[in-house]
Amino acid sequence: MKLSEIAKALDGELVGDGSIDVVRAVHPAEAESVADLALAMDRSLLERLAGSKARTAILAEGGPAPEGLDGYILVKRPRFAMAGVTRLFD
């Protein structure tokens, strides 16, 4: 699934490359490849993105955007976004 498709489904704001293929959504510490989407909607997880293999992420709106990502999605309501991600990757 393309990052842009995920952003649209979550009604989020896409920043960066929306053509990136994503195969699964994971905690930043569990990312094993560049095709993993890091779920970093809690600000405490932002620092974990620095060492993550993920090149894409979902972030809460209003927080700092970490460096090193090729694309990310900003969401207004992280809990609703998490429910949407679960449906998309079921």
C-alpha positions as CSV (number, residue, x, y, z in Angstrom):
1,M,0.0,0.0,0.0
2,K,1.3,3.5,-0.8
3,L,1.9,6.0,1.9
4,S,-0.4,8.4,0.1
5,E,-3.2,5.9,0.2
6,I,-2.7,5.5,4.0
7,A,-2.7,9.2,4.5
8,K,-6.0,9.5,2.6
9,A,-7.6,6.7,4.5
10,L,-6.7,8.3,7.8
11,D,-7.6,11.8,6.7
12,G,-4.0,12.8,7.5
13,E,-1.6,15.3,6.1
14,L,1.1,13.7,3.9
15,V,4.5,15.2,4.1
16,G,7.2,13.9,1.7
17,D,7.2,11.0,-0.7
18,G,3.7,9.5,-0.9
19,S,4.7,6.9,-3.5
20,I,6.6,4.8,-0.9
21,D,5.3,1.2,-0.5
22,V,4.4,0.2,3.0
23,V,4.0,-3.4,4.0
24,R,3.2,-3.2,7.7
25,A,2.8,-0.8,10.6
26,V,5.0,-1.3,13.6
27,H,6.4,0.3,16.8
28,P,9.5,2.3,15.8
29,A,11.8,-0.2,17.7
30,E,10.3,-3.1,15.8
31,A,10.9,-1.8,12.3
32,E,12.9,-4.3,10.3
33,S,12.9,-2.7,6.8
34,V,12.4,0.5,4.9
35,A,8.9,-0.8,4.0
36,D,7.8,-0.6,7.7
37,L,5.6,2.3,8.8
38,A,6.6,3.5,12.3
39,L,3.7,4.4,14.6
40,A,5.1,7.3,16.5
41,M,2.0,9.2,17.5
42,D,3.1,9.5,21.1
43,R,5.8,12.1,21.5
44,S,7.9,9.7,23.7
45,L,8.4,7.5,20.6
46,L,9.9,10.3,18.4
47,E,13.4,9.7,19.7
48,R,13.1,6.0,18.7
49,L,12.7,7.0,15.1
50,A,16.3,8.2,14.9
51,G,17.6,4.6,15.2
52,S,14.7,3.0,13.4
53,K,15.0,1.2,10.0
54,A,11.6,2.7,9.0
55,R,11.7,5.5,6.5
56,T,8.0,6.4,7.0
57,A,5.9,7.2,10.1
58,I,2.6,8.4,11.4
59,L,3.0,11.3,13.8
60,A,0.6,13.4,15.9
61,E,0.0,16.9,14.5
62,G,1.7,19.7,16.4
63,G,4.8,17.8,17.4
64,P,8.3,18.2,16.0
65,A,9.0,16.5,12.7
66,P,12.0,14.2,13.0
67,E,14.8,14.2,10.5
68,G,15.7,11.2,8.3
69,L,12.2,10.2,7.2
70,D,11.4,10.0,3.5
71,G,7.7,10.6,4.2
72,Y,5.3,10.8,7.1
73,I,1.6,11.4,7.9
74,L,0.4,13.9,10.4
75,V,-2.8,13.0,12.2
76,K,-5.1,15.2,14.4
77,R,-6.5,12.4,16.5
78,P,-3.9,9.6,17.1
79,R,-6.3,7.2,18.8
80,F,-8.7,7.3,15.8
81,A,-5.7,7.0,13.5
82,M,-4.5,3.9,15.3
83,A,-7.9,2.3,14.8
84,G,-7.8,3.2,11.1
85,V,-4.3,1.7,10.8
86,T,-5.5,-1.5,12.4
87,R,-8.3,-1.8,9.8
88,L,-6.0,-1.0,6.9
89,F,-3.5,-3.7,7.8
90,D,-5.9,-6.4,8.9
